[in-house]
Amino acid sequence: MKAIKINSNVNLTSGLSIPSGSVVVIAEGYASVKDQKDGIIPAQIATFVFASVGALAEGKAPIQGIQDFNTTFSNLELSVDAYETISAEALLIYAVYDALNAIYPTQVEIITL
């Protein structure tokens, strides 16, 4: 299973922060194929954020109240070509990776769990 590791502190709405090493996993994704236009499919991807790989492995609850980003990534765009040629897992991971990389430039990486 693929996930995204954030190598930067993640700010919470409580004023606290998660130290570097938090992990984002895909919960579910929705691609509105019927609404594709100009080679782009609108998409929404829901994620869970865990404090670390260890927290995920131990079955701890996902972190709530992320300030830096909404854990449901709306208004994403998937190319029709990618939708037709890339696995669903990779398609969703790359879309969220790109969104997180815009927030934390060069501080995110795709990992295998």
N, C-alpha and C positions, 0 to 999 in steps of 0.2 A: 504494500500500500504506500502511496506517495503522500507527502505532506509538505508544508512550507515552514521553514524555521526562520524566525526573525532574530537577527543578530544585533538587536538594539533594544533599549528599554521601550516598553509599550505603556503609555499613560492610560490610567483608569479615571472614570468620572468621579471617583472618591477622592482624588488627589494623590493617590498612591500610584506606583508603577510596577509592572512586572519586569524583572531583570532580563537582560539579553538571554535568548534561548527558548522563548515561547514558541509553541507549535500550533499551526493552523491546519485543520483538517476539513475536508469537504463533508458537509452533512447531506446536502442535496443540491441539484442543479435543475434549472428549468430553461429550456431554449424554446422560444416562440417561433418555430419553423414556419408557421403559416404567415407570420409577419415579416419574413425576410424581404429585404429590399436592397438593391444595388450590391448584391453579394454579401450582405451583412445580416446576421440573425441576432435579434435582441435576446439577452439572457439575464438571468438572475441566479446567483449562487449563494446558498446559505452555508455558513461555516461554524465550526467550534474552535475556540482558542483555549489551549491548555498552557499552564505555566512552564511546562517542560515535557520532553519525551517521557521522562520518568513518571510525571503526573498522569499522562495519558495511559501509559502501561499499567499503572496502579489502579486505574478506573476512577480517578478523581473527577469531580465535576468540572465542566468547562468554566472558564472565567467569564463573568458577566460585567457589563458596564465599561466596555472599552471606549475610551475617549477619542483615540487617534483615527478610528475607522468604525464603520458599521459592519457587524459580522455577517450581515446579509448584503452582498454586493449586488446592487441594482444597476440598471442601465449599462450593463456590459455588452460588448459586441463580439460575436464570433463570426469568423469568415465562413462562408458556405463551403469553401474548399477544405478548411480545417475540419469542419463538422463532418464532411464526407470521408475524410482520410485518416483522421487521428482518433485514437481510442477515447471513449468518454472520460476516463480517468485523466488522461493527459490533457484533453481539451479543457476540463474544468480547472485542473491544477495550474495550467499555463495562464488561464484568464485571471485567476485570483493572484497568481504570482505577479503578473503585469500590474494589477491594481495596487498590490502592496509595495512593489518596487517604486511606484510613483510616490508613495508616502515615505518609504525608507530606502532611498536610492542606494544600491549596492549592498544593502544590509539584509537581504532575504536570499534564501537558497532552497531549492527543492531537495528533499531528503526521502529516503526509503525507510519505512518503519518495519 
